[in-house]
Amino acid sequence: MIFATINPYVFAPPLVVAISLVYAASRHESWPRIWSHAARLSGSILGMLLLAMAVLLLINSQL
């Protein structure tokens, strides 16, 4: 029952970081390149999620 009170959006940032790290590690072999690619990819994914959320909130508030 404790999980019913947790906001599901709390799980999005750790999932985005984990996915970015796995994807970057599949593309590069050196750790500095993995970290930099994962950071850029995480920022891109989170930015797109925020943009989509803003658009959806804008659409919802117009009704």
N, C-alpha and C positions, 0 to 999 in steps of 0.2 A: 504493500500500500504506500510505501514511502516514495516510490517512483511516480505516483499519481500527482504529487505536488511539485515535481520538478518541471521547470519550463523546458520544452523540447529544443528550443533554440540554443540552449547551453551546450548541447552536444555538437553543434555545427562547426565551431572553430577547431576543436581537436580532430574531428573527422577530416576537415579540409587540410590541416597540417599533415596528418598521417597519409592521406592520399597523395599529397604533393611530394612528400619524402619518398614514398614508394615509387612514384612515377619518375622523379628525378634520379633515384638510384638505378632505375632500369635503363636510363639514358647515359649516365656518366659513371666513371669509376673513381675519380678522385673526390675526397670529401669536400674540399672547398667549392668545387663546381656543383656538387650535389646540394650543399646548403644554399648557395646563391640561387640555383635554379628553383629549389623548393620554396624559397622566400618569395621570389618573383611570381611563381605559380600560385602560391597561397594568396598573395595580394590580389592577383587577377581574379581568382575565384571568389574571394570575399567581396571584392569590388562589384563583380557582376551580381552576386547575391544581394548586396545592398541596393544596387540600381534596380533590380527586379522588385525588391520589396518597396522601394520608393514609388515605382510606377504603379504597383498594385494598390498601395495606400492612396495614391492620387486618384486612381480609377474608383476605388471604393468610397472616397470622400465626396466624389462628384454626384453620387446617387443620392 
